[in-house]
């Protein structure tokens, strides 16, 4: 017992000495020295980075292990732990891995810190309450238009859509807006993939639709994504005139007044306020450059 007590006192003295030594170091010395960390966590991050770097964010074990520069057995142990926590999910059909619901929550939490999300959500909230309907905020993700905000302003609408859903670019109002106000290279790959997988719109007809959307400043669809639901979407721009988000509202096709000009004007007004808050100005208000 006495020997153990001495050992504890010696350890405490050593810890005190190390603390004093650390406090006597200059901030520059402390900054240059790597902080202590849990190496297994850092190794695990390599697995996640390898996963999201794979085409489509979905890959088999061999590709993830190769990207993380580790053995398949080691990568598998990390992936299994991530599956247990929801960071990763495994496709039952082919066994490939992709990011899970917990990863989505982390990503959305990080996005919420961005001013564009906070500002645009505030105007969407007002719009949804005013129209007493469901409001959606979408951004352009790796897989296309992705819903990042879902706000109920009236009677909730039952649908399979939710935060994190990726919308089709040809058949959703948000997708059409993203195509209308982005250069072709931004969506060409997704358009080709969608055309190969599902019914596509004729190219001449699609270009005519996009031209009309650019002219009128909004897109609308009825029943193409979810039967029985209609939608109106309007672009939000930043100070560099870059499309950064799309504000949209959902309604029931049975509501004959949903597509009325008054509703369209209100959606456009909300998007205009959000754009102005992000530094965008109408052409007539810009000075000569």
N, C-alpha and C positions, 0 to 999 in steps of 0.2 A: 504493500500500500504506500509506504513511504517513498519507495523507488518510483511508483507511478506519479505521486504528487510532485516529485522533483522534475519528472519528465514533462508534466503539464506546465510547471512554472517556466522551465527552459523554453518550451514551445511558445508560451505567451510572450517571453522576452524577445524571442526571435521575430515573432509577428510584429511586436511593437517596433523593433529595430527596422524591419522591412518597411513599415508604414512611414517611419521618420525619414528613411532613405528616399522613399518615393516622393514625400512631400518636399524634400530638399531639391529634387530635380526640377529643372526648368520646364515650362510648358512645352517647349520645343522638343526636349528629350522624351517627354511622356507621349507626345503626339506621334513621334517617329517610331516608338516601340509598339508592335502589334498588341492589341488587347487580348487578354485570355478569353478563350471561347470554347464551346463544346464542339470538338472536331467532327463528331458523328453528324451533328446538325448541318455543318458546312458541307460535309460529304453528301448528305441527303439533298441539299439544295442543288447539287450538280445533277442529281437524277431528275429533279423537276425541270431544270433548265434544259436538259437533254430531251425531255418529253415535249416541252412546248416548242422546241426548235425543230421537231420533226414536222414534215409536211402535213398540214391539216390538224396539228396538235394531237394526233392519234397514231400510235405506233406499237409494234410488237416488242417483246422483251429484248430481243437481240439488238435492235436499233437503239433502244434506250441505253442499254449497257455499253454499246460502242460509243455513243455520244457522251456518256458520263465517264468513259475510260475506266471501266471496272468490269469485274467478272459478272456473268449472268446471275450466278447465285447470290452475289452481294446486292446487285441491283434489284433482284426479286424480293429480297428481304425488306429493302426500303419501300418498294412499291406495295408490298403487303401491309406494311405499317401505315402507309398513306391511304390505302383502301379502308382500313379499319377506322381512320379518322375522317374520311370523306374528302381528303385532298385529291385522291385519284379514284377513278372508277375503271372497271374492266368490262369490256364489251362481251356479253355472253356468246354472241355468234361466232366471233373469230378470235377472242382472247386478247385483243389489242387494248392498250391502256390510253386513257385520256383524263383530263382534269375533271374533278368531281365537284359536288355542290359546295363543299367548304372552300375550295379554291375560288369558286365564283363569288362567294360572300366576301372573301378577302379582297378580291379584285374590285368589287363594287364599293367596298368600304374605302379603298384607296381612291377610286374615281370620285367619291362624294366630297373629297377634299378639294377637288378642282373647282375653280370659280365658275366655269362654264356649266357644270352640273348644278351647282347650288343656285346660280342665278336663273338658269332656264327652268329649273324645277319650281321656283317661286312663281313665275308667270304661268306655268302649266297648272299649278294648284289653283290659282285665281280663275283660270279658264275653265277647268273641270267643275269648279263650284258654280260658276256663272251659268254654264250650259247644263249643269246637273247631269253630267255624263262621265264616262271614263276617259282619262287623259293618259297619253303615252309619250315617253321621251326615248328616242332611239339615237344611237351613235353608230358610226361605221366601224365594225370590228373585223377581225381576220376572216370571219365566215360570212360577212355581210351585215345588214342592218340588225342591230341587237338592242332589244328592249332593256333599258336600265332603270326606268321609273314607270310605275303603274299606279295611278291615282284615281280612286273612286270619288266622283263628285255627286253621284246620285244613286240610283238603284244599281247595285253591283251587276256586272254582266258575266254570265257563266260562259267560260271559254277555256280552251286548252292552252291559250297563250298565257304567259307569265313573265316576270322579270327574268332575263337570261335567254328568252326565246329569240331565235334568229329567224327573221322574216324573209320570204322569197323576194328577189329584187324585181321580178317582172309582174308579179300579181299582188303586191302590197303597195299601199299608197306611199309608205315610207321608202320602200325600195325604189319606186319610180322617181321619187324626189332625189334620192341619192344619185341615181343614174343621170337625171336631168341636169344636176348642178355639179357633177364631178367629171373630170376628163375620162375618156374611155379606158386608158390603161389602169385606172383605179378599180374598175369593176369587170374588165373584159374576161379575166380568168373565171370569176364566179358566174358570169353570164353564160359562158361556154359550158361550164359544169352543170348549171341548172337546165340549160337547153337539152343536154344529153340525158338528164335524169327525169325530166317531166315535160308536160306540154309547154311549148314555147309560143311566144307571140311573133308573128311574121316581122322580119327586120324592117320593112318599109312602114308597117303599121306602128311598130315600136318607136321608130324615129319620129313619126308624126305625133305620137303621144308625148314624147319627151319635149318636142318643140312647143307643143301646146302648154305643157306644164311650165316650161320656162316663161312663156308669154303671160300666163295668168298667175303664176306664183304659187300654185298649190296642186296637189293631186288628190283624187278621190277614187275609191273602189267600193263595190258592193257585192259581198259574198264570195269573192275570189279566194280569200285566205280561209275564212271561217264562214260556212253557210249561215245566212241570216244576219250577219254583221256587216255594217258599212263603216267606212273610215275616211277621214280628211287629214291630210298631212301638209305641213308647211316647213320650209327650210329656215335654219338659224345660221347666220354668218358671223364671222369675227371681223376685226378691224382690217384684216388683209383680204377681205371678201372671200374667205375660205369657208366652205360648208363644214360646220362643226357638230351639228345635231339636227334632228327633225322633231318638231312638236306635232302630235297627232291626237285626234279624239275618235272614240268609237261610239257607234250608235246602232240601233236595231233597224233593219231594212223596213220593218213595218211602220217606222216613224216617218211619215211623209214629209215632215218639216226638217228632218236632219240635214239635208243638203241645201237648205234655204240659204239665200245670199247673206242673211244676217249672221248665221252660224259661221259661214266661211269667212266673213269679215272679222268676226271675233277671233277666230283661230289665227288669221293673218296678223291681226293687231297684237296678239300675244307674242307671236314669233318676232314681229318687228321690234317690240319693246325689249325682248331678250337680245336681239341682234344689236340694238342701240346700246344696251348695257355692256355688251362685249366690245364696243368701240366701232361698230359698223355704222356707216352713214349712207343715206340715199344719195344717188348720183347728183341730184340737184343741189344738195347741201355741201358737196365737196368743193374745196377751193382748187384753183388751177395748180397743177403740179409741174 
